[in-house]
Amino acid sequence: MSNAPLSEPGSFAEWLRVERDADGLVLRDVAEGTGLDLTLLCRLESGDRLPTEEQVDALARFFKADAATAHALRIAGQFRRKYADHPAAHEAILRLAEEEGIYHAKKRETRESTISGREKTANERQ
């Protein structure tokens, strides 16, 4: 069903709106197709509420969309709601990205050159 654009949405609410608009549907159509409550869908699409795993599965099935992307947006939304104002939130995101191999290349290169520079300086002192 889904003919959503290739650009990644930034939130679950945006994902839902993009998927629905791409199929030319109104929320009532989505409610009927998924068995989810219309009021719930309105709150999900406005960003007032985050979906459960089961609701994400139902919506991804309905739109024939990638469930992993939808779940990732749900999890990111949960993280954002819980930790957005925490001073270590940005560092936590970078650590997760590094663990997944997404962020390490430039950071490690900088570390290695710093370590290498320190070793050269230490050797020059001796």
HULINBEL-V130986 format. One record per residue. N is the residue number from 1. D_CENTER is the distance of its C-alpha to the mean C-alpha in Angstrom with 1 decimal. Layout:
# HULINBEL-V130986
{{N | D_CENTER} {N | D_CENTER}}
This chain:
# HULINBEL-V130986
{{1 | 22.1} {2 | 19.0} {3 | 19.8} {4 | 16.5} {5 | 16.4} {6 | 15.0} {7 | 12.8} {8 | 9.1} {9 | 8.4} {10 | 6.8} {11 | 6.8} {12 | 7.9} {13 | 11.4} {14 | 11.2} {15 | 10.2} {16 | 13.1} {17 | 15.4} {18 | 15.0} {19 | 15.7} {20 | 18.6} {21 | 20.0} {22 | 20.0} {23 | 22.1} {24 | 24.3} {25 | 23.9} {26 | 24.3} {27 | 22.6} {28 | 25.9} {29 | 25.6} {30 | 22.2} {31 | 23.7} {32 | 26.7} {33 | 24.8} {34 | 22.5} {35 | 24.9} {36 | 22.4} {37 | 24.1} {38 | 24.1} {39 | 23.8} {40 | 20.7} {41 | 19.1} {42 | 20.3} {43 | 18.6} {44 | 15.2} {45 | 15.5} {46 | 16.7} {47 | 13.9} {48 | 16.7} {49 | 15.4} {50 | 12.5} {51 | 13.4} {52 | 14.8} {53 | 14.1} {54 | 17.2} {55 | 16.3} {56 | 13.1} {57 | 15.6} {58 | 18.2} {59 | 16.2} {60 | 14.9} {61 | 18.5} {62 | 20.0} {63 | 18.2} {64 | 18.5} {65 | 14.9} {66 | 12.7} {67 | 11.9} {68 | 9.6} {69 | 7.2} {70 | 7.9} {71 | 7.7} {72 | 4.4} {73 | 3.6} {74 | 6.8} {75 | 6.5} {76 | 4.4} {77 | 7.1} {78 | 9.6} {79 | 9.4} {80 | 9.7} {81 | 12.5} {82 | 14.2} {83 | 14.2} {84 | 13.7} {85 | 17.5} {86 | 18.1} {87 | 19.6} {88 | 18.1} {89 | 14.4} {90 | 14.1} {91 | 16.3} {92 | 14.3} {93 | 11.1} {94 | 13.7} {95 | 15.3} {96 | 12.4} {97 | 11.9} {98 | 15.7} {99 | 16.0} {100 | 14.1} {101 | 16.3} {102 | 13.9} {103 | 15.6} {104 | 19.0} {105 | 21.3} {106 | 22.1} {107 | 22.0} {108 | 24.3} {109 | 26.5} {110 | 27.1} {111 | 27.8} {112 | 30.2} {113 | 32.0} {114 | 32.3} {115 | 33.7} {116 | 35.9} {117 | 37.2} {118 | 38.0} {119 | 39.8} {120 | 41.9} {121 | 42.8} {122 | 43.8} {123 | 45.9} {124 | 47.6} {125 | 48.7} {126 | 50.4}}
